């Protein structure tokens, strides 16, 4: 049985990320200002994408974290996974991505 612990994350290029999001995200749309793209892999095959970038709503975001400039924050703009990934893959991928971003 496949476990969420078997997924791997890696930085991918924006074209690959955008193509995957257009195909698998419910909106079929990408956020154009996303600038960090993680691919979620299982058995070395791409089965998910998470795109991070500047917050879309500046007024609401600046008050969330004190002493943080607009250019010092990112948010998860899009997350799209296909049904191949096992249960709990979403939360595991977010956890791994946060750790990678902190590095």
C-alpha positions, 0 to 999 in steps of 0.5 A: 500500500502506498503511503504519503510518506513516500512522496517527494518534493522538488522545485520545478519550472513554471511551465511544467507547473502551469501546465499541470495546474491548468489540467488538474486544478478545479479552476483550470487557471494559474496565478501569474505572479507565482514564483516558486513551484514545487512538484509533488512526486510519487515513484519519480512521476509528477502527481501534484503541484504547489505554487507560491507567490506574493499574496494577492490581497495586500491590505489583508496580508500585511497585518497578519505578520508584524514587522514583515514587508510585502516583499518578505512574504509568500502564500500558497497560490495554487495546489493541484494534485491528481487522484494517484496520490495517497490519503494525506498527501496534501498535508504532508506536501504542505509540511515539507514545502514549509520546511524547504521554504524556511531553509 
